[in-house]
Amino acid sequence: MGAIYASASRNLDALASARGVKEALRQLSRDKQWINEKHLELCRIPSPTFQEQRRAEWMLAAFRQLGCDAKIDQAGNVVAFLQPGAPPPYIAVTAHLDTVLAPRSVDDVRTEPDGAFVGPGVSDNGAGLAALLALVRALKTAPPIMDCTASPVFIANVGEEGDGNLCGMRHLCTQSPLASKIRGFLVLDGPATDHVTTEALACRRYEVTIQGPGGHSWIDYGVANPVHAISRMITIFAENLPPPAARLSFNFGIIEGGVSVNAIPPLARTRLDLRSLDEALLERMGAILDAAVSRACEWENEKSSLGKVTARIREAGSRPGGRLPAGSPLLAAVKSVDAYLGIRSATDSASTDANIPLNLNIPAISIGAGGTGGGAHTTAEWYKPEGRDAGLKRLLLLLALLLGE
């Protein structure tokens, strides 16, 4: 496989001049307005994690309108082939359907006077989903790009964000009939073309729940307070982490509990996100969390005169680590295309859908689809389509390299 990529990458001029590739590249340039319209249309369909069905059905219809053989699999992923009976092996081009926030109305996704798209999910991952449609339309319009050793499969998958825990990609790589037939993944996530994610950032997520009897703030003063205990637990945890030089991060993203300012809460809960390139360090952080919860509850109970608190820790998600080898033909292909197009990019680590195939030693990268964006996971998220054309041409040439002899 390395020889295939090496020989193709040495002659990208010839590849880009091949009739099918040349026409597909031209189609991408002609389709700028069409791509923008589809981008806005799909982003106006709410698709929070675990509620992606409406957007999945929209993508299914869009793939079929373009002439694809498409279906929704058992996990909710939309899987599309350029034609029925496309033979394996496959190169999968994927983009996640779900968003952290969802528009409450179509007006929440809008175009600003400067041409920027604004609204939940317009960058992450409206950019990736629009790119799937753009690539399919270009390839369906143009003649066949070349004699290929693999077939492309385009997938809009569920469950990348938050509690989705990469469930759509897990299904593709372990349970889907396609699992053993995919020889590489191009994961499209956001717009940025200046980085290529080749290292999977491992992640653990925990939910800590502390319960007590509750009561009146004056009459029952002295009852152990779950909010006080969980606050102390966070402090103990933060104070006992490894030194700052360690490659890790933690975030208590949700803290909840209580019903009134004058009521001792019967319950408090927090959600914690831990990340590191070192999975052994993640295990150590989990042990620190266990100890912090135990000590905080002991502390609260020691000074309580009326009631005690109890705690429960639940692992709410786990994303495995992995790494694309430095000598991977896939990475060589990306570097060749970037050099040819004059794109400056660097490899990095992140937590994306690519975590699953990388952990399973399936070649995978996560890259942007072109344009610029920011404010991800906020209501002020934005995307500017200027520069999208270069990103899409990069993707098409890269896909052609991976498919061709």
Buried (B, 14 or more C-beta within 10 A) or exposed (E): BEEBBEEBBEEBEEBBEBEBBBBBBBBBEEBBEBBBEBBBBBBBBBBBBBBBBEBBEBBBEBBEEBBBBBEBBEBBBBBBBBEEEBEEBBBBBBBBBBBBBBBEEBEBBBBEEEEBBBBBBBBBBBBBBBBBBBBBBBBBBBEEBBEBBBBBBBBBBBBBBBEBBBBBBBBBBEEBEBBEBBBBBBBBBBBBBEBBBBBBBBBBBBBBBBBBBBBEEEEBEEBBBBBBBBBBBBEBBEEEBBEEEBEBEBEBEEBEBBEEEEEBBBBBBBBBBBBBBBBEBBEBBBEBBBBBBBBBBEBBBEEBEEBBBEBEBEEBBBBBBBBBEEEBBBBBBBBBBBEBBEBEBEBEBBBBBBBBBBBBEBBBBBBBBBBBBBBBBEEEBBBBBEEBBBBBBBBBBBBBBBBBE
